[in-house]
């Protein structure tokens, strides 16, 4: 069974390797991931935003999006 999401970062200047459902996401344009707890309790489901820029057969770039939930802003409970 493959993992839902894996993000690998070799160093702060490297492009992350991102795997979604075991398949590597290429042509990444934006990767956002946020997860929050309160003590040892799970409070919010993770926010995931993955955008790919894919070029169509006609040479036009289009964005493909994988995402779940709303962003967690400012680390507060707004």
N, CA and C atoms as an extended XYZ file, in Angstrom:
234
Properties=species:S:1:pos:R:3:atomname:S:1:resname:S:1:resid:I:1 pbc="F F F"
N         0.848       -1.185        0.000 N   UNK     1
C         0.000        0.000        0.000 CA  UNK     1
C         0.889        1.242        0.000 C   UNK     1
N         0.690        2.130       -0.960 N   UNK     2
C         1.522        3.323       -1.023 CA  UNK     2
C         0.951        4.399       -0.102 C   UNK     2
N         1.795        5.344        0.247 N   UNK     3
C         1.402        6.457        1.104 CA  UNK     3
C         0.588        7.456        0.296 C   UNK     3
N        -0.253        8.228        0.983 N   UNK     4
C        -1.044        9.240        0.294 CA  UNK     4
C        -0.163       10.366       -0.229 C   UNK     4
N         0.710       10.905        0.634 N   UNK     5
C         1.532       12.041        0.245 CA  UNK     5
C         2.912       11.921        0.867 C   UNK     5
N         3.936       12.091        0.056 N   UNK     6
C         5.318       12.110        0.521 CA  UNK     6
C         5.995       13.321       -0.094 C   UNK     6
N         6.638       14.112        0.759 N   UNK     7
C         7.391       15.284        0.291 CA  UNK     7
C         8.825       15.107        0.766 C   UNK     7
N         9.773       15.111       -0.152 N   UNK     8
C        11.190       14.954        0.166 CA  UNK     8
C        11.920       16.241       -0.192 C   UNK     8
N        12.705       16.734        0.749 N   UNK     9
C        13.468       17.961        0.515 CA  UNK     9
C        14.903       17.705        0.948 C   UNK     9
N        15.847       17.737        0.002 N   UNK    10
C        17.253       17.457        0.305 CA  UNK    10
C        17.897       18.584        1.106 C   UNK    10
N        17.560       19.834        0.772 N   UNK    11
C        18.056       20.990        1.523 CA  UNK    11
C        17.124       22.160        1.239 C   UNK    11
N        17.334       23.281        1.898 N   UNK    12
C        16.421       24.412        1.762 CA  UNK    12
C        16.403       25.032        0.369 C   UNK    12
N        17.426       24.792       -0.433 N   UNK    13
C        17.490       25.358       -1.779 CA  UNK    13
C        17.045       24.389       -2.871 C   UNK    13
N        16.678       23.174       -2.504 N   UNK    14
C        16.336       22.175       -3.517 CA  UNK    14
C        14.841       22.193       -3.842 C   UNK    14
N        14.519       21.686       -5.010 N   UNK    15
C        13.127       21.521       -5.414 CA  UNK    15
C        12.612       20.256       -4.741 C   UNK    15
N        11.473       20.323       -4.039 N   UNK    16
C        10.982       19.121       -3.359 CA  UNK    16
C        10.526       18.055       -4.347 C   UNK    16
N        10.766       16.812       -3.980 N   UNK    17
C        10.187       15.681       -4.705 CA  UNK    17
C         8.862       15.387       -4.017 C   UNK    17
N         7.793       15.320       -4.799 N   UNK    18
C         6.460       15.121       -4.250 CA  UNK    18
C         5.843       13.881       -4.886 C   UNK    18
N         5.335       12.997       -4.031 N   UNK    19
C         4.678       11.778       -4.478 CA  UNK    19
C         3.260       11.781       -3.923 C   UNK    19
N         2.266       11.630       -4.792 N   UNK    20
C         0.864       11.574       -4.391 CA  UNK    20
C         0.314       10.214       -4.802 C   UNK    20
N        -0.166        9.464       -3.833 N   UNK    21
C        -0.649        8.098       -4.049 CA  UNK    21
C         0.403        7.244       -4.760 C   UNK    21
N         1.670        7.442       -4.363 N   UNK    22
C         2.767        6.644       -4.893 CA  UNK    22
C         3.328        7.110       -6.222 C   UNK    22
N         2.707        8.088       -6.850 N   UNK    23
C         3.159        8.560       -8.159 CA  UNK    23
C         3.827        9.925       -8.019 C   UNK    23
N         5.022       10.068       -8.615 N   UNK    24
C         5.731       11.343       -8.514 CA  UNK    24
C         5.022       12.420       -9.317 C   UNK    24
N         4.868       13.589       -8.694 N   UNK    25
C         4.281       14.753       -9.352 CA  UNK    25
C         5.415       15.513      -10.027 C   UNK    25
N         5.322       15.675      -11.331 N   UNK    26
C         6.339       16.418      -12.087 CA  UNK    26
C         5.761       17.763      -12.493 C   UNK    26
N         6.594       18.621      -13.024 N   UNK    27
C         6.175       19.948      -13.482 CA  UNK    27
C         5.437       20.717      -12.384 C   UNK    27
N         5.997       20.671      -11.174 N   UNK    28
C         5.367       21.322      -10.030 CA  UNK    28
C         5.422       22.840      -10.176 C   UNK    28
N         4.299       23.492       -9.888 N   UNK    29
C         4.254       24.945       -9.891 CA  UNK    29
C         4.109       25.479       -8.466 C   UNK    29
N         3.412       24.717       -7.609 N   UNK    30
C         3.198       25.151       -6.227 CA  UNK    30
C         2.861       23.939       -5.364 C   UNK    30
N         3.469       23.893       -4.184 N   UNK    31
C         3.205       22.829       -3.212 CA  UNK    31
C         2.957       23.486       -1.861 C   UNK    31
N         1.795       23.261       -1.272 N   UNK    32
C         1.486       23.769        0.063 CA  UNK    32
C         0.978       22.614        0.911 C   UNK    32
N         1.456       22.552        2.151 N   UNK    33
C         0.987       21.540        3.089 CA  UNK    33
C         0.983       22.160        4.478 C   UNK    33
N        -0.124       22.021        5.193 N   UNK    34
C        -0.209       22.539        6.544 CA  UNK    34
C        -1.013       21.559        7.392 C   UNK    34
N        -0.571       21.373        8.626 N   UNK    35
C        -1.223       20.446        9.537 CA  UNK    35
C        -1.112       21.016       10.929 C   UNK    35
N        -2.169       20.947       11.724 N   UNK    36
C        -2.156       21.592       13.030 CA  UNK    36
C        -2.767       20.683       14.092 C   UNK    36
N        -2.168       20.701       15.285 N   UNK    37
C        -2.712       19.971       16.427 CA  UNK    37
C        -2.867       20.929       17.598 C   UNK    37
N        -3.565       20.479       18.602 N   UNK    38
C        -3.671       21.215       19.855 CA  UNK    38
C        -3.234       20.242       20.946 C   UNK    38
N        -2.001       20.400       21.404 N   UNK    39
C        -1.451       19.429       22.351 CA  UNK    39
C        -1.307       18.091       21.668 C   UNK    39
N        -1.835       17.048       22.289 N   UNK    40
C        -1.752       15.726       21.678 CA  UNK    40
C        -3.048       15.344       20.958 C   UNK    40
N        -3.962       16.325       20.800 N   UNK    41
C        -5.226       16.069       20.105 CA  UNK    41
C        -5.137       16.508       18.649 C   UNK    41
N        -5.713       15.723       17.788 N   UNK    42
C        -5.822       16.087       16.379 CA  UNK    42
C        -6.968       17.083       16.249 C   UNK    42
N        -6.718       18.263       15.679 N   UNK    43
C        -7.723       19.312       15.609 CA  UNK    43
C        -8.197       19.548       14.173 C   UNK    43
N        -7.306       19.686       13.234 N   UNK    44
C        -7.668       20.008       11.864 CA  UNK    44
C        -7.138       18.954       10.904 C   UNK    44
N        -7.907       18.676        9.863 N   UNK    45
C        -7.403       17.838        8.785 CA  UNK    45
C        -6.336       18.627        8.045 C   UNK    45
N        -5.399       17.972        7.407 N   UNK    46
C        -4.353       18.705        6.708 CA  UNK    46
C        -4.899       19.494        5.523 C   UNK    46
N        -4.248       20.625        5.269 N   UNK    47
C        -4.486       21.403        4.058 CA  UNK    47
C        -3.420       20.980        3.063 C   UNK    47
N        -3.843       20.567        1.874 N   UNK    48
C        -2.917       20.141        0.823 CA  UNK    48
C        -3.281       20.889       -0.451 C   UNK    48
N        -2.287       21.505       -1.078 N   UNK    49
C        -2.478       22.180       -2.354 CA  UNK    49
C        -1.291       21.851       -3.243 C   UNK    49
N        -1.536       21.120       -4.310 N   UNK    50
C        -0.495       20.765       -5.279 CA  UNK    50
C        -0.948       21.267       -6.640 C   UNK    50
N        -0.116       22.089       -7.269 N   UNK    51
C        -0.430       22.592       -8.604 CA  UNK    51
C         0.672       22.167       -9.563 C   UNK    51
N         0.258       21.644      -10.705 N   UNK    52
C         1.184       21.273      -11.775 CA  UNK    52
C         0.901       22.153      -12.982 C   UNK    52
N         1.961       22.531      -13.680 N   UNK    53
C         1.785       23.245      -14.934 CA  UNK    53
C         2.080       22.258      -16.052 C   UNK    53
N         1.055       21.912      -16.785 N   UNK    54
C         1.158       20.919      -17.854 CA  UNK    54
C         0.955       21.626      -19.186 C   UNK    54
N         1.770       21.295      -20.171 N   UNK    55
C         1.635       21.873      -21.503 CA  UNK    55
C         0.772       20.948      -22.357 C   UNK    55
N        -0.267       21.495      -22.967 N   UNK    56
C        -1.155       20.713      -23.821 CA  UNK    56
C        -0.488       20.412      -25.154 C   UNK    56
N        -1.158       19.595      -25.966 N   UNK    57
C        -0.647       19.267      -27.294 CA  UNK    57
C        -0.507       20.507      -28.172 C   UNK    57
N        -1.291       21.539      -27.888 N   UNK    58
C        -1.245       22.780      -28.666 CA  UNK    58
C        -0.234       23.764      -28.099 C   UNK    58
N         0.546       23.337      -27.092 N   UNK    59
C         1.573       24.187      -26.520 CA  UNK    59
C         1.080       25.176      -25.480 C   UNK    59
N        -0.185       25.068      -25.105 N   UNK    60
C        -0.764       25.987      -24.126 CA  UNK    60
C        -0.587       25.406      -22.713 C   UNK    60
N        -0.040       26.195      -21.779 N   UNK    61
C         0.096       25.690      -20.409 CA  UNK    61
C        -1.255       25.705      -19.681 C   UNK    61
N        -1.528       24.627      -18.957 N   UNK    62
C        -2.725       24.539      -18.115 CA  UNK    62
C        -2.296       24.046      -16.745 C   UNK    62
N        -3.073       24.390      -15.729 N   UNK    63
C        -2.760       23.975      -14.379 CA  UNK    63
C        -3.665       22.827      -13.962 C   UNK    63
N        -3.059       21.813      -13.364 N   UNK    64
C        -3.785       20.694      -12.777 CA  UNK    64
C        -3.665       20.870      -11.265 C   UNK    64
N        -4.753       20.648      -10.552 N   UNK    65
C        -4.782       20.920       -9.119 CA  UNK    65
C        -5.209       19.684       -8.328 C   UNK    65
N        -4.493       19.406       -7.241 N   UNK    66
C        -4.878       18.401       -6.259 CA  UNK    66
C        -4.966       19.145       -4.939 C   UNK    66
N        -6.099       19.094       -4.262 N   UNK    67
C        -6.198       19.845       -3.021 CA  UNK    67
C        -7.266       19.327       -2.079 C   UNK    67
N        -7.061       19.599       -0.799 N   UNK    68
C        -7.988       19.219        0.256 CA  UNK    68
C        -8.036       20.317        1.311 C   UNK    68
N        -9.224       20.658        1.784 N   UNK    69
C        -9.452       21.560        2.913 CA  UNK    69
C        -8.993       22.988        2.651 C   UNK    69
N        -9.305       23.862        3.576 N   UNK    70
C        -8.947       25.271        3.488 CA  UNK    70
C        -7.619       25.508        4.190 C   UNK    70
N        -6.908       26.564        3.818 N   UNK    71
C        -5.618       26.829        4.479 CA  UNK    71
C        -5.782       27.199        5.946 C   UNK    71
N        -4.763       26.891        6.728 N   UNK    72
C        -4.695       27.284        8.123 CA  UNK    72
C        -3.915       28.587        8.152 C   UNK    72
N        -4.556       29.678        8.550 N   UNK    73
C        -3.945       30.996        8.470 CA  UNK    73
C        -3.367       31.445        9.811 C   UNK    73
N        -2.192       32.012        9.775 N   UNK    74
C        -1.565       32.660       10.918 CA  UNK    74
C        -1.411       31.785       12.168 C   UNK    74
N        -1.593       30.481       12.059 N   UNK    75
C        -1.438       29.602       13.209 CA  UNK    75
C        -2.477       29.806       14.299 C   UNK    75
N        -3.558       30.543       13.993 N   UNK    76
C        -4.574       30.811       15.005 CA  UNK    76
C        -5.850       30.043       14.683 C   UNK    76
N        -6.812       30.152       15.536 N   UNK    77
C        -8.079       29.451       15.340 CA  UNK    77
C        -9.132       30.378       14.751 C   UNK    77
N        -8.767       31.167       13.756 N   UNK    78
C        -9.694       32.114       13.132 CA  UNK    78
C       -10.784       31.392       12.394 C   UNK    78
